[in-house]
Amino acid sequence: MIKKIVRWFEQQAFGVCEWWGKKLGINTTTVRMYFIYLSFFTFGSPVIVYFIMAFILEHKNYFKPFYKKKRPSVWDIE
C-alpha cells in the first residue's frame, strides 16, 4: 500500500519538486526531502507555497505574457 502511494506521488503528483529539480539541476528526491524538512521546521507553511506553485504550473499558459510571440527570422522567406 505504501509503495502505491509513493509511486503515485512520484509519477502523478503536481510535479512542483520535479520542476524545481530540473531547473536547479539536482535530483528530484533531494528537492522533495528538503521540502519535507522545511515543512516540519516551519510548521507546514511551505505546503501553501507548494499548492500555489502547483496551480501556476498547471495554468502556466495563462501566466505567460502574450506579447512575447516568436518573431520570424530575417532569414525566413515568405
Phi, psi and omega in degrees: 000316180296321181296324178294319180294315179297317179297320179297315179294325180292324187260322192241353178296178194303335177088013181293313181293323177295319179297315178296321179298318178292319180296320183270348179075031178236171182293141181296323179297324178296318179297318179297317181296316178296323178296317179296314179298317179296324178295322178291319184285335182250019175059038171087002181294331176295342178296322177296316178296322178299314180293325176294316178295324177296319178297316181294319179294325178291329183242035186294338177294332179280339183266349178284141179293143182281339184282349181267063176272151181292124179274147178290150180282160177292342181272350177284125179254129179252000000 
